[in-house]
Amino acid sequence: MRTIKFNAILTFTFLFIIIVLMTFLSSYVPYGYYYKGFPVLFVFLGFLLFYLYSFLVYRLFLSFFPLKEGYIKPDSKQEWVYHIYLLFYLILFYQLIRPKIIPVPILKIVYLLLGAKLGKNTFCSGTILDPIFTVAGDNTIIGEDSCLFAHAIEGSNLSHKRITIGNNVTIGAKSILMSGVSIGDHSIIAAGSVVLKNTAIGKKEVWGGNPAKFIKSL
C-alpha cells in the first residue's frame, strides 16, 4: 500500500471545495429564503446536488487525467491520478455503494455515473470497486454481496486491469472477481466463488470454488 502524497491531497481538497461551492451557490443562495419552513427539503436537495456535482467533477477530472490500465510507477503522474481517484472513493463514493441503502435499480445509475459500462437489464446487488474498469453486457446479474475489483495491490505493486463480463451471465452471491477476469456469454459463476486474476472463462461455462475452477459446459 502506497502513501497518498500531499500534492494529491491538495488537489482533491481543491476539487472538494469547488463541489461544495457549486452546491451552495445553486441551492441555498437563490432559494435559501424558501427553505426556512422546509429544512428537510433543503437538506435533501443539498445532498442530491452535492453528489451530482461530485460525479461531474470526478468524471471531468478523469477525462482530463485518465487513469490507465497497467502497472503504476511510484512517484509518476499516474500515481497522482490514482491517489485523487482513490480519495474520491474513500471520502465520497464508498458511502453510496457499500451500505446497501440505495435500491439496486438506482445503484446501477450510480455505477454508470461513476464510469461503469453496464448493458440493458444488467444489475449489480454487490459492489463494483473500480467502475471505470468494469464492463458487463446485457441481461447479466451480479449477485448479492459479490465484489468486483479491477485493481491489484500486492505490497508496493499497484496495477489495474479491466474486468469484462458478457451477456446473460450470472455471478452468484458472495463471489469475488479480481482484476483482469473475463467471462463469456451465458456463463455462470457459482455462489461464493473466488475468480483469480486474469482468469478467462469461455462461453456457456460453469465455474465455482475457491479458487474458481471449471465445472462443466452448459
Residue, then its C-alpha position, 0 to 999 in steps of 0.5 A: m500500500r502506497t502513501i497518498k502524497f500531499n500534492a494529491i491531497l491538495t488537489f482533491t481538497f481543491l476539487f472538494i471545495i469547488i463541489v461544495l461551492m457549486t452546491f451552495l451557490s445553486s441551492y441555498v443562495p437563490y432559494g435559501y429564503y424558501y427553505k426556512g419552513f422546509p429544512v428537510l427539503f433543503v437538506f435533501l436537495g443539498f445532498l442530491l446536488f452535492y453528489l451530482y456535482s461530485f460525479l461531474v467533477y470526478r468524471l471531468f477530472l478523469s477525462f482530463f487525467p485518465l487513469k490507465e490500465g497497467y502497472i503504476k510507477p511510484d512517484s509518476k503522474q499516474e500515481w497522482v491520478y490514482h491517489i485523487y481517484l482513490l480519495f474520491y472513493l474513500i471520502l465520497f463514493y464508498q458511502l453510496i455503494r457499500p451500505k446497501i441503502i440505495p435500491v439496486p435499480i438506482l445503484k446501477i445509475v450510480y455505477l454508470l455515473l461513476g464510469a461503469k459500462l453496464g448493458k440493458n437489464t444488467f444489475c449489480s446487488g454487490t459492489i463494483l470497486d473500480p467502475i471505470f474498469t468494469v464492463a458487463g453486457d446485457n441481461t447479466i446479474i451480479g449477485e448479492d454481496s459479490c465484489l468486483f475489483a479491477h485493481a491489484i495491490e500486492g505490497s508496493n505493486l499497484s496495477h489495474k486491469r479491466i474486468t469484462i463480463g458478457n451477456n446473460v451471465t450470472i455471478g452468484a452471491k458472495s463471489i469475488l472477481m479480481s482484476g483482469v477476469s473475463i467471462g463469456d456469454h451465458s456463463i455462470i459463476a457459482a455462489g461464493s466463488v473466488v475468480l483469480k486474476n486474469t482468469a478467462i472463462g469461455k462461453k456457456e461455462v460453469w465455474g465455482g470454488n475457491p479458487a474458481k475452477f471449471i465445472k462443466s459446459l452448459 
